[in-house]
Structure formats: structure tokens, C-alpha cells
Amino acid sequence: MRFASKLRAAIATNQSILCLGLDPNPEVMPAKYREKYDSEINSDAYHDRAVAYLWEWMNFIIQSTADLVCAYKPTLGFYTALGTGGLELLAKTLAAIPPEIPIILDTKHADLNSSTVMARTAFEQWGVDAITLSPYLGQDLAARFLMYPDKAVFVSCYSSNITAQDFQDYPNRDNPLYLRAVQNCQAWAGQEQLMLEVGAAIPDALAKVRSLAPERLILARSIWANSNANGQRIENLSAILNAGLDANGGGLILPVNQDALAIGEPSELVRSLRDEVNQAIASTTANHKLPTCDLWIPDVCLLDRQGHPHANLILQLFDIGCITFEETVQASGQIFPYYIDLRRIISNPQVFDAVIGTYGEILQNLKFDRIAGIPYGSLPTASGLALRLNFPLIFPRKEVKAYGARRLIEGNYEAGETIVVVDDILISGKSAVEGAQKIESCGLKVRDIVVFIDHEVGVCDRIKESGYSPHAVLKISEINETLYQSGRISEKQFLALSTG
């Protein structure tokens, strides 16, 4: 099960958005365990017995709270500090967590060289569901962990630590580094795989992160700065919820105060906190309109919810450079004052995933046996669709080699099967029609041609005249109107895109 699905199920089952740290820190051990722990300090078997007492403590915490939390978050540093015994303790602790409760391994991993090994160890050997990462080595670091589609990463983008502010607010508070980090990692992966970790002791910072990432799950940190001596009340809870909840009143998980680890009956404190948080959420969502934003980068939030259903995706395509304004000769020989390059999406997992999803919405209403991608631009998209929809893939070769198998169509198929053709952009329709005809020449049937962008100017009529049904996710006029209304392009660029 994917991490996001597992987390949603745990939240619903336990009626809790609380995440509990499993940190074997001797400094916060309850008295009944600490007495045993301290009694072994001078013994020859101190290390082994000390680890055993830590395990007894961790297991008690899990057994007492498994029906009250939505996730557990062991901090790797506490375990590695204990040496080999600590890693054994980690394995036992992870194994004791019920399989329906997701595990977030808190590492703040920030080393590129060891990232592949860490991903393999964390996800394959230890079986955790998610891991925390530093954002400052960029997408190359995250990519090693995002290769596991059922797992997730939490990018740690903001710390409430006072001495970190000089770094995070650089060069100034209007354009701070931490928000640049959030904006950058938005393109690394979709919302099911990439989440954010934010220190929430300063609700204003949390609100800024939420505005930049309206769709992301946020793990809040440091929310106990204003709690009372018992740790049973968060004075700024309402402010945190207003800042961090998404448009649907969710998208936020909160940590449990470490006091829960230090007391003899942690279930009482965790249950009390859960009920308080749930009551506060109900009050917040009932009486306040939560801040929402439909844009991926919300510097310009001029579009309302009545706009194009794919407005957010259109803006992302523009922001990653898929649409540029420069005179370009097209394959048809025409000269356009702009250029649309959809090949860029393959290096941006979040956008790529969203594009595939829009194709899938169309394909699920069509009848076909196999998917065919037109070389070369649409082959990655067709491959992604085949994987997502679980349909076999074929593709017509752009050219037939004079050696080897000399096949016109790559992939397995049976004569008489129906093929849906997938292409990227319809400008003249020539490549899509030629690809469909090659497929038909091998005894297959083609009814539908599905593309991402219809350049309009009658191209769909020409597709119909060739005997095929055209389908497009977006029209060039829709893209143009959305970019102009959002303030992404000037009137001059708007007119250039209109007359292309």
C-alpha cells in the first residue's frame, strides 16, 4: 500500500492526526525504566542490558498508543548513537509497530553518496514507509528515495530553531531561502510521494509554506513552544491549524509532545491531545474559511475555482519551461513565434505524473486492447500510461532498420486488436496519422488518437477526415487564456500564442 493511502487509513481508523516519536533517549525515560537502566551503569553487561531496557520502554509506548496515533516517527540518530545494539533495537522497534500504522524514519538525510544505500536499507531492509530529507542537495538526493513508488519523502524545509533563522531567511524575509526550497521541490514528485516538514512554532512561516504548497501533506514540528507544564495544551493550536490545514481541512499531521514518552501512562496524555486537536479542527473548519490557492506557484493567484480544470497543470508546464517565446521552425515547416516542448516533463516527476493522469481520464472512456506511442516525443508518456492503466504497449518505428528483425511495430500484438494512439501535440496531425497508418498496415485497428495539446486551426477535422477520432487534454487557446489571466504572459505574448 502507498504511504499516502496507509496514512489516510490510519487517520480515519484512529481518528487522529498525531504522530508519535519513538526516541530511546535515556534523558526522558520514565522512572520505572530509568532505575533499571541506571543500575546497570557499572556492570560488565551494561550495554546489552541498557539496550534491553530501552526496548522494553519502546515496546510499552507502542502497545499503549497504537490506537491513538496516525504514524510513528523514530529518530535514527538516537539508535545509531547506541552502536550495533542500537540498530538491533531499531529493528525490534520497527517490527513491533502494527503494520497498518505508517512509519516515518527521521534522518534528515543529506549525503548524496550514501543516498542509494540509505534508501535501500530504509525501505527494503527496515521496511519504513517514509523518510525525512534535507532539501539542499536538490532533486538528485530525493530521486534515490523517490524510485520507490509506494514510499514517501518528507523534505525538511523550515526549522523553528532561533539560530537557524539567519540562514533560512536569507537574503531577506520577503524572499527567504526556505520558501525557495519549497518552491523548488514542488516539481520533484507528486503529492502522494513528497511531503513537507515544517517547524510550526512560528505559524506565519507555516502559513507561507502552505500557500506555496496547497496540496502537500505537512508534518508540523515544534508546536509545543507555548504548552503548559503538563504539555496538555497548545496555546497557539488554533493559529497552527489555521496556517497549516489545507482547503479540505486536512493535509496536516502533528507531533506528540515528548512528555508522552516520559510518563508512566502515555495513553492518557495522547488520548487527551488527540481529543483536543480534533475539537480544535472541528471548531477551525466550522468557523473559519481556510486559506486556499489553486496555483502551484502562488505569486499570482488571479484564477478562481471557475477557471480551467487543468489550470494548475498549465501553470506548472509554463514554469518549468515547456512554453517559450522564440521563433521556431516546426516539423511541418511552419514558423511559430513560440515553442512548446513537452519533453521537459520527463525530468519533473510531479508534472509528468499529472500529465499522465490527464491522458488517463480520456483513455478510461475508450475501448482498446493496447496503447501505442508515437516516436519519439510521446513514448515516455505512453509508457507511463501503460504502467498506470495496466495495458500492453507497442510503438511504430520512426524508421525500419535494414538489419536485425526489421520490425515496423515494436512489441507483441495479435492481428485484429484495437490500438489507441498516443501523441503529444497535434500541429498538422501528420505524425499521428502516419503512425496510425503504420499500425493498421500490420493488421491492427485504430479508432482513437489521444494527444495532450490540440493546436486547433482545423487539425482535428483533418484527423477525422483520415478516419480517426481525435481527443485532446488541452487546446492551445485554453493554455493561452489561462496563462494570460494568471499574469504569467504579457499581452504581446498572448497575441503571439493566439496567432500561431
N, C-alpha and C positions, 0 to 999 in steps of 0.2 A: 504494500500500500504506500502511495506517495505521502511524504511528510505532511503536506497541507491537509490532505484528506484525513490522515490519522489525527492531526491536531484538532480539526473541526469536530471529529467524532468524540474525542476526549473532552472537549469543551462542552459539547451537548450532553454527554453522559454524566459528567461530574458537575455540570452547571458552574463551571469555574474557569476563569482566565488567569489563575495563579500558577506561576512556575516556581518550583522549589529547588534551590541549590543543594547539591549533595557534596559538601565540602568537609573532608575529615580533618578539620582544623582543631588540634588539641586545645587551643585557647578558648573555644566556646563549647567544650564538651560538658554535658550535664554532670552533676556531682557524682551520680552513681557509677558512671563510666570513668570519670576523671580520677576517682580514688583508686580504682584498679590500675589505671594507666600509670599514675604516678608511683604506685607501689612497686612497679617493675623497673624503675629507672636504674637501679644499681644491680639488677640481676644479669646473669650471663645471657639469658634468653630474652632480654628486654625488647629487642627489635621485633621478634616474631610475636611475642605476646602483646606488645603495644598495637601492632597491626591487627591482631585478633580482636582486641577491644574496640578498635576503630570500626572494624567490620560489624561487630555486634551493634554498635551505635548506628551505623548507616542503615543496616537492615531494619532496625527498630523504626527509624524515621520513615522508611519506605512503607513498611507494614501499617504504620499509623496514619499515613496521609494519601495513600494511593487512590482513594475515592474522593479526594478533595482538591486535587490539582489537575491541570491540563498537560503538564510536562515536568520533567526533571532536568536539572542542568548541573552536572558535575563539572567542577573546575579542574582541568588536567594538572595544573601546577601543584595542587595540594597532594596529588597522588605521586607524581614524579619526584617530589621532594622526599618521599619515603623510600626511594630506591626501588629495587626489584620487588620488594614486598608491597610497595605502593601500587605497582602495576598489577600485581595479583589481587590486591584489594579492589582496584578499579574493575577488573574482570568480574569479580564476585558481586560487586555492587550493581553493575550493569545487568548481570544475569538475574538479579533479584527484582528488578523493575518489571511490573506486569507488561506483557507485550503490547497491550492496547494503549499504553502511555508513551508518547514520544520522548526521545532523549536528545537534548541539545548539549553537545560537548563544548564546553567553554575553553577555547585555546587561544583566541586572538592570534591565530597563526599568521606569521608574517615573513616566512622564509621560502623563497621561490624554489631553491634547490631541493628542499625536503618535502615540497608540497605534494608530489605524486605519491611518495611513500606514506605521508600522513593521511592522505585521502584513502588510500588502500587500507591502511591499518584501522582508521576510524570507522569506515563504512563497511569493509568486508570482514575484518577480524573482530572488532569490538561491536559492530552492528548498531552504532548510533544512527539517529535519524537526521541530525543536522549538526553543524559545526560553526563556531564563530571565527571570523577572519578579520584581519586588518585590511583597510581599503587601499593602502598607499603603495602597494606593488602592482595595483591595477588589475585588469582583466586576466592577464597571464596567470596570476596566482589563483584567482577564482575559478578559472577554466578547468584546473585539475580536479576540483571538487564538483563542478557542475557536470562533469562527464557521467555522473551517477544520477539518472533521471528521477529516481524515487527518493533521492535525498535533497537536502536544502542547505543553504549557507545563510548565516546572519552576518552582514557586514557591519562592523562596529564603527559607526560614523561620528559619534559625539560622546564625549565624557563630561560628567558633571564635576570632575575634579578641578578645583580652582586653579591649580598651577598649570593645567592644560589649556586654559583659555587663551593665553598669548599665542599658542600655536594654532588652535582651532579657529580663532577669529582673524587670523592673518589673511589678507593685508588690512582688512577693516571689517567692521560688523555689518556693513551693507552688502559685502560680497565675501563672506568668510570661507575659509578653506573647507570646513566641514560640509557646507552646502554644495560646494563644487564637487566634493566626493560623492554626495548623494546623487547629484545630477549625473555624474559620470557613470556610476554603477547601475543606473536605471536601464542601460542598454545591454547589460551583461546577461541577463536571464529574465524569464517571465516571473510573474508574481507567485507561481506555485513553487519556485525553486529559490528565489532570492528574497530575503527579508532584511530588515534593518535593526540594529541595536542602538538605542539612544538613551543617554543619561537624562532622566526626566526631572531632576531636582530643579531645573530651570524650565518651567513649562513653555516659555516663549521659544526656546530652541526646539523643543519637541513640536510645537505648532508649525514652525518653519519647515522642519523636516516633513511633517505630514502634508503641508501644502505642495511640496515638491514631489512627494510620492503618495498621492491619494489612494492608490490601490495596494500598497505594500503592507504586509504584516510588520508591526513594530514591537520589539521586545524592549520595554522600558527598564531603565536601571536607576538606582539611587533615588527611589521615590520616598525613602524614609527619613529624609533630612529634617522634616518637621514633625516626626511622630513623637508621641509622648513616651514616658519612661517604660511603659509596658509594651510599646510597639504596636498597640492595638488601634491606633487611629492615625490616618494620614491626613494632616490638616489641609494640604493642598490637593486632595484627591479629586475634587471637582474640577480644579484647574487642569490637572493632568488628563482627566478623561475628556474634557472639552478640547484640549490640544491634540490628544493622541487618537481618539476614536475616529474611524473612517465614516463615510457618508451613511453607512448602514448600521452604525452603532457597534461595530466590531473592529477587527484588524489590530487588536492590541492585546498583549499579554503582560502581566505584571509579576515581579518577583515577590516572594515571601520574605519578610524580614528575617534576618539571621537569628533573631530571638527564638524562632521556631526550632532551631537546631539545639539551642542551649537549655530548653526547659524539659521537664520530665514527661509532660503530656503534650506533644506538639499538635495533636489533632484538634485540641480545643482552640488554640490560637489560630490555626489555619482555617478551621471552620468559621470562626468569628470574622476573620479577614475576608473570607470568601463571601459571606453574607453581607458584610459592609460594602464590599466592592459591587456586588450585584445590585444592592439597593441604590447605590450611587449611580450606577449605569442607568437603571430604570428612571431615576429622577432626572439625570442629564439628558437622556434621549427624549423624555416626555416634555421637558420644559424649554429645551434649547434647540435651535436649529444648528446642526453641526456644520463646520466649515467644509465645503466640498469644492472640487475643481476637476473638470473633465480633461485637463491638458496634462501631457507628460511633463513638459517644462512650463511652469505656470507664470513666467514673467509676463505673459499676456493672456489674460483669462477673459476674452471678449465673447467667447461662444457660450451660448446657453444650451440647456439639455434638449432643445428642439432642433438643434443642428444635425449635421450628418451623423449617422450611427457609427461611422468609422472615422470621425473627426480626430480622435486621439491618435490613431494609427497614421493618418495623413500627416499630422504634425511631426510624428516621430520619423517618418520617411524623409521629410524635409530637413529635419535637424541632423540626421546622420549623413546628409549629402546625396541622397538619391535623386534630388531635383536641383539642377544648377542652371544658371542663365549664361549661356555662351553659344555662339553659332556652331552648329554641329551638323555634319552630313549624315543622314540616316542611311540604312541599308537600301532603302527604296530610291536613294539618290536625292531626296528632298533635303533642303537646308532649313533647319529649325533654329529659332533664337534661344532655345533652351535644350537641355539634355536630361533624360530620365534614365538612371542607371540602377536597376533593381538588384544587380549582382552584389551590391554592398550589404544587403540584408543578411547574407550568409555569415558575416562576421559579427552580427549583433543578435545574439540568441533570443532576446525578448521580442525584437521586431520580427525576426524570422518566424518565431512561434506564432505571433499574432497574424502574420500574413498567411501562414498555412491554415490557421483556424478559419480565416475568411473564405479561402478556397473550399475548405471542408463543408462550410454551411451551404454552399451551392451543390457540391458533389453528393451530399447525402440525400438530395431530392432527385438524383438522376439514376438511371438503371444502366449498369455496365459490369463487365467482368474483369477488366484490367485498366490500369492507368498508364498513359503514355506521355512522356515529357519530350518537348521539342528541344534538341540540342542548340546551343549549349546553356543558354540563359535559364531555362526553366527546369533543367534536370535536378538541381538541388531541391526545388520546391516540389517537383513530382515525387522525388524520393521521400521527402518529409511527409507528403500526403499518403503515400503507400504505407509508410510505417504507422501513421496515426489512424488511418481508416482500415488497416489490415487488408489491403488489396495488393495483388501482384503488380509489378512494374515492368514495362517494356519501353524501348525508345527506338525510333527510326534513326539510322546513322545519317549524319550530315553528308558523308561520302563513303562509298563502299571501297574497301581496300582491295588491291589486286593480289593479295596473299592471305594466308590463313583461311578462316571459314567463309570469308566473303559474304557475310550476312547483311541483309538490308535492314533487318529488325533484330535488335539485341534483346535477349530474354526468352523465356519459354511461353508458348501460347498454343492454342488449338484453333484451327480454321473455323470460322463461323462465329467466334466470340465477338462481343461488343466492347469497343475501346472508347474511353473518354480521353480526349486530347487536352493536355495542359500546356499553356504557353504563358509568357509574362506580359507582353504588351501587344495589342493589335494596332499597328500603324497602317500598313497596307493589307495585312492579313495573308500575305504571300507565304511566309514561313509556316504558319499554322495550317493553311490549306495544303501546301506541298507535303507537310508531314503526315496529314490525314490521308492523302492520296497514296503515299508510300505504304502506309499501314494497310489500306484497302487492297493494294496490289498483292499483298501476301495472304489474301483470303479472309481478312478480318473486316468488321463493320465499324464505322464511325458515325455517331449521330451528333455528339455534342463536342464543342470546343470551348474550354473554360480558360479565361485569362484574368489577370489581375487588373490591368488598366485598358479600357477601351478609348482609343484616341478619337473616336467618333468620326466626323466628316464622312459618314456613309459606309465605313468599313464593315459594320455588322450586316448591312444589306448585301455587301459583296460576299460575305461568308454564307448568308442564306442562299444566295444565287448559286453557290457552289454545292448546295445540298446539305449544309450543316446548320445546327442550332447554336448560335453564339451566346455565351454567358460571360458577364464581367463583374468583378467585385466593385470596381470604381470606374467612373467616367472622368475624362480629363477635365471637363467643366466642373465636376464636383470637387476635384482636387484644387483647382484654381480658385473657386469660390471660397472654400474652407481656408486656404492659405491667406487669401486677401482679407476675409472677415476677421481672422485671428491676428492680423497685423504682421504676419511672417513675411509678406512680399509687398512691394510698392505698387502703386497704380500702373507704373510703366511695365513692371514685370507681369502684373495681372493682364494687361492688354497683350503683352507678348505671348503669354500662355494661351490667351483666348484666340489669337490669330494664327497660331502654329498649325 
